Amino acid sequence: MTHPVRIGVQIKPQHADYAQIRAAVAEAEEAGVDIVFNWDHFFPLSGEADGKHFECWTMLGAWAEATHRVEIGALVTCNSYRNPELLADMARTVDHISGGRLILGIGAGWFERDYDEYGYEFGTAGSRLADLAQALPRIRDRWSRLNPAPTRDIPVLIGGGGERKTLRYTAEHATIWHGFGDVETFTRKSGVLDAHCADVGRDPGEIERSVGVSAPPQEVAGALVAAGAALFTIGVDGPDYDLGLVKEWVAWRDAQR
């Protein structure tokens, strides 16, 4: 199964007023991107540590109303911050508000300050991964019981490169895998994911491969496409949200088609 080339943008919800974030989302949709992501944190990840920052899922509900074509989602939701049944219901609700455009991006969580200041147990990488493994089937089970049901089989994106656990969970539960790093790293981890798919009896072609990019397409796209990447996501920072590189990738995508 070959996946069409798609372009995502991560509008980082830090160091900006909401009006600036909303304008960036509108500009990204107008520019022709396929997916607009935010992230699920409570404090900035770069720049001024106590700078402006907004919450992920209330924002996605607003984006569902403020957009009309793009898919939307978090890159990625921290599994630790919400009970899996609640998260399933939130995702189903945003799915309906958006008319079936939500992607549920999820990961095990890692940013210790979020946990400490908001009263979550940080635990260990192993305990957070174990929680994620338990949550994924609970989310799908809750979707099967909700009334009304989701408008579609909500795509699940798992972000992370842990070869023993994260990529195993991806093979079991996800429709999109988001990786990081250079083409060699991406290629190796994509191969590990293929092996996990074989172990669980899954067609690896069912899982769209996504990668974060920060260079122009003429520098990196060819090798990444050859390695199996189909979704390319560019992160942009507030308050200015310069979409110049994003528009280069959109033009490259259109040239491929």
N, C-alpha and C positions, 0 to 999 in steps of 0.2 A: 504494500500500500504506500503510494507516494503522497506526501502532504504538500499542498501548494505553499510557496514562499509567502510568509506573512511578516509584517513589521509591527512591533509593539513599542510603546514608550512608557517609561515609568516616570510619572510626575511625582517627584519626591515631596511629600507634604510637610516640608520644613522650610523655615526662614522666609515664609510668605504669608500674606493675608489670604483668606479664603477666596476673595474676589480674583486675586492673581492666579490661584490654582484653577479656579473655574474657567478663567479666560484661557489658560494653557490647555485645558482639556478641550475646549471649543476649537482652539487653533489646531490641535492635533487631529481632531475629527475632520475638520475642514481640509487639512493637509492630506488626508487619505490613509492614515494609519489604520491598522486592523484591530488593535487592542490597546486600551489605555489602562495602565496599572497604577496603583499607589503602593504603599507598604504598611505593615501593621506594627508600628512602634508608638511609644508615648513621648519620646524625646528625640531630638535630632541625632543622626548618626555621624554627622560631620559638621565642621564649622562650630559656631557658638553652641556649647553643650546645653545651655538653657534658652536657646533661641525659640522662635515661634514654631509651633508644631500642632497638628490636628489628628484626631482619631480616625482610624481606617474605615470602619464599617458604616458609621453614620454618613461619612463622606460618600461611600459607594451607593448608598440609598439616594443621595442627592444627585450623583452622577447618572444614576439610572433614569432620572427625570430630565436631566439637563442635556443628555445625548440622545441620538436617535438611531445611529448605525453601528458604532464601534462596540465590540465586546469590552467588558470592564471586569476588573478583579484586583485582588491584592497579590503583590509579588514580594512576600507571601504572607498569608495569615499565620500568626503564631498560635499553634494548637493549644498552648498552655493558658491562654487568656480567657477562653470561653468553654463552657461545657459543650461536648460534641453535639448533643441534641439541640441546644440553643443555637450553635453555629449552623447546624443543618437548617433550622427554621429561618435564621437570618438570611442564609444563602437562598433558600426557596423564595423568601419574600422579595429579595432584590432581583431574583430571576423573574418574578412576575412583574415587578415595577418596570423592569427594563424590557419586557417583552421577549425574554429568553436570550439575554446577552451576557449573563454572568458566567465567569470562570471562577471556580473555587481553587485559588492558589493556597497551598498550605505547607507548613514546615514545622520542625520540632521546636524552634525557638532557640535563641542564643544570647540576646542582649541583656546582660545581667541587671543593668540599672532599671529597665522596665519592671523586672520581677521584684526587685528590692523595694522600689518606691510605690508600686501598686499592690504589694502584699501577696505576690505569688511565690510559691516555693520554687527556687531555682533548681535545686537538685543537681543532677549530673547530666552530662550529654546522654549517657545510657538511659537514665530514668526518663528524660524528656523524649527520647526516641521510643521507649516502651509505651509512654502515654500516647504518642502519635499512632503507633501500631494498633492500640486499643481503640482509638478514636475513629479511625477511617471506616471500619465496618459499622460502627454505631451511627455515623453520619449517613451512610447509605441506607441503613435500616430505618432511620427516622424519615428520610425522604420517601420511603415506600409507604409510610403510614400517614403522612401529612395530607390534610384536606384544606384547600386543593393541592394536588400533587404538583411538583415542579413542572414547568412548561415543556421541559426537555430533559434528557439525560445530562445533568449539569456536568460539564467537563471538570475533571479534577487535575490540577497542576501540582506536582510535588517539586519543590525546590531543594537542591542540596546534592552533594556528591559523595556522601558516605557509602563506600562500596559494599559493606557487609549488610547494613540495615536499610539505609535510606533508599538505595537503588532496588533492594528487594521489595520494599513497600511500594515503590513506584511500579514495579512489574506486576504486583498484585492488585493495585487499586487505581492507578493514574491513567489519564489519557494524554497528558503532556508532562514531559520531564524538562525542568529548567536547570541547566548547568552553568558553571562559571569557568573562567580560565582560558588558556590559549588552546589552539587547535589540537595540540598533542594531548593535553589533559582531557579535552572534550571527547576526543576519539577513544582514548582509553576507557573513560567512564561509560561512554555509550556502548562499548563492547562488553563491559561488566553488566550493564543493564540488559543487553541481549542475552547474556548467559543466564541471568535471573529469570528472564522471560521463558527461556527453554526449561528451566527447572520447574516453573509453575504452570507450564503448558499454555503460555500466552504468545500470540503472534507479535514479535517485536515491532513489526510495521504498524501496529495499532497505536503506538505511542509516539506522538509528535515530539521532536527534539527541539528544544528552545535554548538559546544562548544569549547572554548579555554581551553587547558589543560597544566599544568606545572609539573605534577607528573608522575611517571612511570605508565604504563597501569595496572600493577598488583595491584596498590593502588586505582585506581579510575574508571577504565573502566567498571567493572561489574555493578556498581550502575548507571553509566551514560547510559549505553546501556539499562538497565532495565527502565530508565526514558524516553527512546525514542531517545537518541542521536545517530546519525549515522556518523556525520562528526566531527573529532577530529583534532584541529589545535594547533600546537606548535609554539610559537614565538621564534625566535633566533636573537641575537643581533650581530652587527658588532663590531670590524672588523673581528673577528675570525670565527663567524658563525659555532659554534659547533653543528653538527647534530646528536650527540650521542643519545639524547632522541628521536629525530624524528625517528631514525632507530629502536629503541625499539618499538615504536608504529607501524611502518610498519611491523615488525616481528610479533607483536601481531595480527594485521589485517590479515596477511597471515595465521596465525594459526586458526583464526576464519573461514576461508574459506576452 
